[in-house]
Amino acid sequence: MIEWGALEAYFAILEDDSGRIKQMRSCAVETLPRLPLVFFDNAFEMIAWLETHLHEVALISLDHDLPLRIPDGQSVDCGNGRMVADYLARFDPTCPVIVHSSNADCAAGMFFALERAGWPTKRIVPFDDLDWIATDWKRELLRLSQTGWLTPGSPK
């Protein structure tokens, strides 16, 4: 586990697709084995968690489209990744953000909102079902790790 002083550092991921989550978990554990993963499938829940944990997050990856859930016949709006991007944009940058949505227009909006706010942001475009996770997404995790972003004293 990466420690920054007395703090643990987390990798927070907004993703609702179980296939993507499984592949992301596998790649992240292989690439960043000391960075605990926290997955969210609801933007509101991620924002609530970030309200008390943002200072402990070393890396964030955001999808945009989240489904409308209907447990017990009641509709539950899970929000979207833009809500999280807009929340983050209110603060000084603290870690890199990967935008990994296949919704091209909304992903671009998330990317530019974060970039304008100074957050180091990378856009990963999904392709070939899940293949992009083990290639482009994993390559970005490796790049961030090798350039010092995910270690204490990182160039924030």
ABEGO torsion letter per residue (X at the ends): XBBBEABBBBBBBBBABAAAAAAAAAAAAAABAABBBBBBABAAAAAAAAAAAAAABABBBBBABBBBBBBGGBBBBAEBAAAAAAAAAABBBABBBBBABABAAAAAAAAAAAAAAGBBBBBBBBBGEAAAAABAAAAAAAAAAAAGAABBGBBX
